[in-house]
Amino acid sequence: MARLTTRECWAFAPYTIEDRGERNVPLIYLKTARWRTVRGSTGYFVNIPTRPSQYYPVEFNHIYVCWCEITWNAPEAVWNVVQPAGPDYCCDIFEDEVQTSRNVGAIDGQIPPTPRTPAPSSDSQEEEEERGSEPSEDTIESGQPGNTTEEEGLANLAESIHINPPAMATMTEEPRTEELIDDNTGHRVRRIVNIVDEEASLRRATGPDRADPPSGGPE
């Protein structure tokens, strides 16, 4: 089955326009037409090298989705839309190419929108704020306003160090066994002594001499 063009399906009747249309044709319908300025006129033109003038003005009919040939009517200062663009214009649009207005895609002359990073949702913003307000693991909380983390850390460090007063030095040594002579019996005895006992002995040794015991009875 032959593909029909919009030109063939349009019961065309000539009409006029005061001004040329805007640069707003969907790219899928652009075909060989290009936006340019030729001999002081700005609009869509088709380059036909086999014709004398080379560039020929055309106008897009958005209702019938079809390109049309136009000529300037100087006496009336209008543009005459004379007929749908013929096969030599190479602007035919087939019926199966026609799309709804929502599906035509990019428009000629419009800058494609730059992909934008989606803005964070309110939930994400709240989570970021909560994370920003939470103290870090290295932060020490004291509950006292005005204290910095460094000051609080030093205070806690000072509290953790307990300085105990020096204990009274005690003269202790490991107990050892010594052999001594009992002063009362003269027997050799073995006992456990320590430095305390040695000091007592030293005091006894350095003390005043004791008087010799009285001699026995008269000779």
Secondary structure, DSSP 4 states (H G I P E B T S, - for coil): -PPPBHHHH-----EEESSPPPS--BGGGTTT-EEEEETTEEEEEEE-TTSSSSEEEEEEETTTTEEEEEEEETTTTEEEEEEE--GGG----BGGG---GGG---BTTPPPPPP-PPPPPHHHHHHHHHHHHSPPTTPPP-S-TT--HHHHHHHHHHHH---PPPPPP------EEEEEE-TTT--EEEEEE-HHHHHHHHHHHHSPPPPPPPP-S--
